[in-house]
Amino acid sequence: MSENMQSRPAKTTHRIRGFTLYLARLLVAFLAGFVPMWLKSRECSSTLSAAERKSNLGKLQNSLGSAAIDARRGDYERARVAASDFFTLLRAETSKGDDSALSPAQKDGAQLLFARRDEIITLLARGDVASADMLSDLYVAYRQLVNP
């Protein structure tokens, strides 16, 4: 009987050790599949963020360019809407913090662009021809700000 009692703890210890090895192998197999996918996901996420930043800058430039062209053609209402969209998008971009496509220096420079906002919108609402030149100047200032 004494031998039978000693073999039970040995069998139990052997089963526990086997189960532990099984769990360890399962964990290693899981990590072998998970880690490469996680790294790939991080890479794709950072690439997507960079593309979104460039896209946001392109949207800003497009809105301002559209406003300048529409004002030059005499379509002041469309130019006003496009200019308003530009300033709204620029405000949103400068408010994003670390996720912004603009550097801190560019955000400071954007404040100079905001200084012209009310005057430009008012001139466009009145249908003033001078608004086209102001929008063209603003467009050049924006391009120099973003692409020094």
Rosetta constraint file for C-alpha pairs under 8 A:
AtomPair CA 1 CA 5 HARMONIC 6.35 0.50
AtomPair CA 2 CA 6 HARMONIC 6.35 0.50
AtomPair CA 3 CA 7 HARMONIC 6.25 0.50
AtomPair CA 4 CA 8 HARMONIC 6.52 0.50
AtomPair CA 5 CA 9 HARMONIC 7.14 0.50
AtomPair CA 6 CA 10 HARMONIC 6.57 0.50
AtomPair CA 7 CA 11 HARMONIC 6.03 0.50
AtomPair CA 8 CA 12 HARMONIC 6.08 0.50
AtomPair CA 9 CA 13 HARMONIC 5.97 0.50
AtomPair CA 10 CA 14 HARMONIC 6.07 0.50
AtomPair CA 11 CA 15 HARMONIC 6.12 0.50
AtomPair CA 12 CA 16 HARMONIC 6.14 0.50
AtomPair CA 13 CA 17 HARMONIC 6.07 0.50
AtomPair CA 14 CA 18 HARMONIC 6.08 0.50
AtomPair CA 15 CA 19 HARMONIC 6.01 0.50
AtomPair CA 16 CA 20 HARMONIC 6.02 0.50
AtomPair CA 17 CA 21 HARMONIC 6.18 0.50
AtomPair CA 18 CA 22 HARMONIC 6.14 0.50
AtomPair CA 19 CA 23 HARMONIC 6.22 0.50
AtomPair CA 20 CA 24 HARMONIC 6.14 0.50
AtomPair CA 21 CA 25 HARMONIC 6.13 0.50
AtomPair CA 22 CA 26 HARMONIC 6.13 0.50
AtomPair CA 23 CA 27 HARMONIC 6.09 0.50
AtomPair CA 24 CA 28 HARMONIC 6.22 0.50
AtomPair CA 25 CA 29 HARMONIC 6.13 0.50
AtomPair CA 26 CA 30 HARMONIC 6.15 0.50
AtomPair CA 27 CA 31 HARMONIC 6.13 0.50
AtomPair CA 28 CA 32 HARMONIC 5.99 0.50
AtomPair CA 29 CA 33 HARMONIC 6.51 0.50
AtomPair CA 30 CA 34 HARMONIC 5.99 0.50
AtomPair CA 31 CA 35 HARMONIC 5.63 0.50
AtomPair CA 32 CA 36 HARMONIC 7.18 0.50
AtomPair CA 33 CA 37 HARMONIC 6.76 0.50
AtomPair CA 34 CA 38 HARMONIC 6.03 0.50
AtomPair CA 35 CA 39 HARMONIC 6.18 0.50
AtomPair CA 36 CA 40 HARMONIC 6.16 0.50
AtomPair CA 37 CA 41 HARMONIC 6.04 0.50
AtomPair CA 38 CA 42 HARMONIC 6.27 0.50
AtomPair CA 39 CA 43 HARMONIC 6.30 0.50
AtomPair CA 40 CA 44 HARMONIC 6.17 0.50
AtomPair CA 41 CA 45 HARMONIC 6.03 0.50
AtomPair CA 42 CA 46 HARMONIC 6.26 0.50
AtomPair CA 43 CA 47 HARMONIC 6.25 0.50
AtomPair CA 44 CA 48 HARMONIC 6.05 0.50
AtomPair CA 45 CA 49 HARMONIC 6.20 0.50
AtomPair CA 46 CA 50 HARMONIC 6.28 0.50
AtomPair CA 47 CA 51 HARMONIC 6.26 0.50
AtomPair CA 48 CA 52 HARMONIC 6.12 0.50
AtomPair CA 49 CA 53 HARMONIC 6.23 0.50
AtomPair CA 50 CA 54 HARMONIC 6.38 0.50
AtomPair CA 51 CA 55 HARMONIC 6.06 0.50
AtomPair CA 52 CA 56 HARMONIC 6.10 0.50
AtomPair CA 53 CA 57 HARMONIC 6.43 0.50
AtomPair CA 53 CA 100 HARMONIC 7.04 0.50
AtomPair CA 53 CA 101 HARMONIC 4.73 0.50
AtomPair CA 54 CA 58 HARMONIC 6.20 0.50
AtomPair CA 54 CA 101 HARMONIC 7.01 0.50
AtomPair CA 55 CA 59 HARMONIC 6.16 0.50
AtomPair CA 56 CA 60 HARMONIC 6.31 0.50
AtomPair CA 56 CA 93 HARMONIC 7.91 0.50
AtomPair CA 56 CA 101 HARMONIC 7.28 0.50
AtomPair CA 57 CA 61 HARMONIC 6.29 0.50
AtomPair CA 57 CA 101 HARMONIC 7.00 0.50
AtomPair CA 57 CA 146 HARMONIC 7.96 0.50
AtomPair CA 58 CA 62 HARMONIC 5.95 0.50
AtomPair CA 59 CA 63 HARMONIC 6.09 0.50
AtomPair CA 60 CA 64 HARMONIC 6.34 0.50
AtomPair CA 60 CA 86 HARMONIC 5.55 0.50
AtomPair CA 60 CA 89 HARMONIC 6.49 0.50
AtomPair CA 60 CA 90 HARMONIC 6.74 0.50
AtomPair CA 61 CA 65 HARMONIC 5.95 0.50
AtomPair CA 61 CA 86 HARMONIC 7.80 0.50
AtomPair CA 61 CA 139 HARMONIC 7.43 0.50
AtomPair CA 61 CA 142 HARMONIC 7.56 0.50
AtomPair CA 61 CA 143 HARMONIC 7.56 0.50
AtomPair CA 62 CA 66 HARMONIC 5.99 0.50
AtomPair CA 63 CA 67 HARMONIC 6.22 0.50
AtomPair CA 63 CA 82 HARMONIC 5.36 0.50
AtomPair CA 63 CA 83 HARMONIC 6.59 0.50
AtomPair CA 63 CA 85 HARMONIC 6.59 0.50
AtomPair CA 63 CA 86 HARMONIC 5.28 0.50
AtomPair CA 64 CA 68 HARMONIC 6.26 0.50
AtomPair CA 64 CA 82 HARMONIC 6.58 0.50
AtomPair CA 64 CA 83 HARMONIC 5.82 0.50
AtomPair CA 64 CA 86 HARMONIC 5.72 0.50
AtomPair CA 64 CA 135 HARMONIC 7.40 0.50
AtomPair CA 64 CA 139 HARMONIC 6.14 0.50
AtomPair CA 65 CA 69 HARMONIC 6.21 0.50
AtomPair CA 65 CA 136 HARMONIC 7.89 0.50
AtomPair CA 65 CA 139 HARMONIC 6.52 0.50
AtomPair CA 66 CA 70 HARMONIC 5.97 0.50
AtomPair CA 66 CA 79 HARMONIC 6.90 0.50
AtomPair CA 66 CA 82 HARMONIC 6.42 0.50
AtomPair CA 67 CA 71 HARMONIC 6.04 0.50
AtomPair CA 67 CA 78 HARMONIC 7.05 0.50
AtomPair CA 67 CA 79 HARMONIC 4.03 0.50
AtomPair CA 67 CA 80 HARMONIC 6.73 0.50
AtomPair CA 67 CA 81 HARMONIC 7.66 0.50
AtomPair CA 67 CA 82 HARMONIC 4.97 0.50
AtomPair CA 67 CA 83 HARMONIC 5.36 0.50
AtomPair CA 67 CA 135 HARMONIC 7.03 0.50
AtomPair CA 68 CA 72 HARMONIC 6.12 0.50
AtomPair CA 68 CA 79 HARMONIC 6.71 0.50
AtomPair CA 68 CA 132 HARMONIC 5.72 0.50
AtomPair CA 68 CA 133 HARMONIC 7.87 0.50
AtomPair CA 68 CA 135 HARMONIC 5.05 0.50
AtomPair CA 68 CA 136 HARMONIC 5.60 0.50
AtomPair CA 68 CA 139 HARMONIC 7.55 0.50
AtomPair CA 69 CA 73 HARMONIC 6.24 0.50
AtomPair CA 69 CA 79 HARMONIC 7.63 0.50
AtomPair CA 69 CA 132 HARMONIC 7.72 0.50
AtomPair CA 70 CA 74 HARMONIC 6.24 0.50
AtomPair CA 70 CA 75 HARMONIC 5.09 0.50
AtomPair CA 70 CA 76 HARMONIC 6.51 0.50
AtomPair CA 70 CA 78 HARMONIC 6.42 0.50
AtomPair CA 70 CA 79 HARMONIC 5.01 0.50
AtomPair CA 71 CA 75 HARMONIC 5.48 0.50
AtomPair CA 71 CA 76 HARMONIC 5.15 0.50
AtomPair CA 71 CA 78 HARMONIC 7.90 0.50
AtomPair CA 71 CA 79 HARMONIC 5.31 0.50
AtomPair CA 71 CA 124 HARMONIC 7.58 0.50
AtomPair CA 71 CA 129 HARMONIC 7.62 0.50
AtomPair CA 71 CA 131 HARMONIC 6.81 0.50
AtomPair CA 71 CA 132 HARMONIC 4.89 0.50
AtomPair CA 71 CA 135 HARMONIC 7.89 0.50
AtomPair CA 72 CA 129 HARMONIC 7.85 0.50
AtomPair CA 72 CA 132 HARMONIC 5.16 0.50
AtomPair CA 72 CA 133 HARMONIC 7.97 0.50
AtomPair CA 74 CA 127 HARMONIC 7.72 0.50
AtomPair CA 74 CA 129 HARMONIC 7.67 0.50
AtomPair CA 75 CA 79 HARMONIC 6.27 0.50
AtomPair CA 76 CA 80 HARMONIC 5.91 0.50
AtomPair CA 76 CA 124 HARMONIC 5.36 0.50
AtomPair CA 76 CA 125 HARMONIC 6.89 0.50
AtomPair CA 76 CA 127 HARMONIC 5.57 0.50
AtomPair CA 77 CA 81 HARMONIC 6.28 0.50
AtomPair CA 77 CA 124 HARMONIC 6.89 0.50
AtomPair CA 77 CA 125 HARMONIC 6.74 0.50
AtomPair CA 77 CA 127 HARMONIC 7.93 0.50
AtomPair CA 78 CA 82 HARMONIC 6.13 0.50
AtomPair CA 79 CA 83 HARMONIC 5.96 0.50
AtomPair CA 79 CA 124 HARMONIC 7.00 0.50
AtomPair CA 80 CA 84 HARMONIC 5.99 0.50
AtomPair CA 80 CA 121 HARMONIC 5.95 0.50
AtomPair CA 80 CA 124 HARMONIC 5.49 0.50
AtomPair CA 80 CA 125 HARMONIC 6.67 0.50
AtomPair CA 81 CA 85 HARMONIC 6.13 0.50
AtomPair CA 82 CA 86 HARMONIC 6.19 0.50
AtomPair CA 83 CA 87 HARMONIC 6.35 0.50
AtomPair CA 83 CA 121 HARMONIC 7.23 0.50
AtomPair CA 84 CA 88 HARMONIC 6.11 0.50
AtomPair CA 84 CA 121 HARMONIC 7.22 0.50
AtomPair CA 85 CA 89 HARMONIC 6.01 0.50
AtomPair CA 86 CA 90 HARMONIC 5.97 0.50
AtomPair CA 87 CA 91 HARMONIC 6.00 0.50
AtomPair CA 87 CA 114 HARMONIC 7.20 0.50
AtomPair CA 87 CA 117 HARMONIC 7.24 0.50
AtomPair CA 88 CA 92 HARMONIC 6.25 0.50
AtomPair CA 89 CA 93 HARMONIC 6.10 0.50
AtomPair CA 90 CA 94 HARMONIC 6.14 0.50
AtomPair CA 90 CA 110 HARMONIC 7.76 0.50
AtomPair CA 91 CA 95 HARMONIC 6.18 0.50
AtomPair CA 92 CA 96 HARMONIC 6.47 0.50
AtomPair CA 93 CA 100 HARMONIC 5.64 0.50
AtomPair CA 93 CA 101 HARMONIC 7.05 0.50
AtomPair CA 93 CA 102 HARMONIC 7.30 0.50
AtomPair CA 94 CA 100 HARMONIC 6.53 0.50
AtomPair CA 94 CA 102 HARMONIC 6.99 0.50
AtomPair CA 94 CA 107 HARMONIC 5.80 0.50
AtomPair CA 94 CA 110 HARMONIC 7.85 0.50
AtomPair CA 95 CA 100 HARMONIC 7.58 0.50
AtomPair CA 96 CA 100 HARMONIC 5.04 0.50
AtomPair CA 102 CA 106 HARMONIC 5.53 0.50
AtomPair CA 102 CA 107 HARMONIC 6.04 0.50
AtomPair CA 102 CA 146 HARMONIC 7.65 0.50
AtomPair CA 103 CA 107 HARMONIC 6.19 0.50
AtomPair CA 104 CA 108 HARMONIC 6.35 0.50
AtomPair CA 105 CA 109 HARMONIC 6.34 0.50
AtomPair CA 106 CA 110 HARMONIC 6.07 0.50
AtomPair CA 106 CA 145 HARMONIC 6.16 0.50
AtomPair CA 106 CA 146 HARMONIC 6.88 0.50
AtomPair CA 107 CA 111 HARMONIC 6.69 0.50
AtomPair CA 108 CA 112 HARMONIC 7.43 0.50
AtomPair CA 109 CA 113 HARMONIC 7.06 0.50
AtomPair CA 109 CA 145 HARMONIC 6.66 0.50
AtomPair CA 110 CA 114 HARMONIC 6.43 0.50
AtomPair CA 110 CA 142 HARMONIC 7.85 0.50
AtomPair CA 110 CA 145 HARMONIC 7.65 0.50
AtomPair CA 111 CA 115 HARMONIC 6.50 0.50
AtomPair CA 112 CA 116 HARMONIC 7.35 0.50
AtomPair CA 113 CA 117 HARMONIC 7.02 0.50
AtomPair CA 113 CA 138 HARMONIC 7.02 0.50
AtomPair CA 113 CA 141 HARMONIC 7.81 0.50
AtomPair CA 113 CA 142 HARMONIC 7.57 0.50
AtomPair CA 116 CA 120 HARMONIC 6.15 0.50
AtomPair CA 117 CA 121 HARMONIC 6.14 0.50
AtomPair CA 118 CA 122 HARMONIC 6.02 0.50
AtomPair CA 119 CA 123 HARMONIC 6.16 0.50
AtomPair CA 120 CA 124 HARMONIC 6.14 0.50
AtomPair CA 120 CA 131 HARMONIC 6.00 0.50
AtomPair CA 120 CA 134 HARMONIC 6.96 0.50
AtomPair CA 120 CA 135 HARMONIC 7.34 0.50
AtomPair CA 121 CA 125 HARMONIC 6.11 0.50
AtomPair CA 122 CA 126 HARMONIC 6.28 0.50
AtomPair CA 123 CA 127 HARMONIC 6.12 0.50
AtomPair CA 123 CA 128 HARMONIC 5.18 0.50
AtomPair CA 123 CA 129 HARMONIC 7.99 0.50
AtomPair CA 123 CA 130 HARMONIC 7.37 0.50
AtomPair CA 123 CA 131 HARMONIC 5.58 0.50
AtomPair CA 124 CA 128 HARMONIC 5.99 0.50
AtomPair CA 124 CA 131 HARMONIC 5.93 0.50
AtomPair CA 127 CA 131 HARMONIC 7.84 0.50
AtomPair CA 129 CA 133 HARMONIC 7.80 0.50
AtomPair CA 130 CA 134 HARMONIC 6.46 0.50
AtomPair CA 131 CA 135 HARMONIC 6.05 0.50
AtomPair CA 132 CA 136 HARMONIC 6.20 0.50
AtomPair CA 133 CA 137 HARMONIC 6.15 0.50
AtomPair CA 134 CA 138 HARMONIC 6.07 0.50
AtomPair CA 135 CA 139 HARMONIC 6.01 0.50
AtomPair CA 136 CA 140 HARMONIC 6.33 0.50
AtomPair CA 137 CA 141 HARMONIC 6.16 0.50
AtomPair CA 138 CA 142 HARMONIC 6.05 0.50
AtomPair CA 139 CA 143 HARMONIC 6.25 0.50
AtomPair CA 140 CA 144 HARMONIC 6.20 0.50
AtomPair CA 141 CA 145 HARMONIC 6.10 0.50
AtomPair CA 142 CA 146 HARMONIC 6.19 0.50
AtomPair CA 143 CA 147 HARMONIC 5.65 0.50
AtomPair CA 143 CA 148 HARMONIC 7.58 0.50
AtomPair CA 144 CA 148 HARMONIC 4.91 0.50
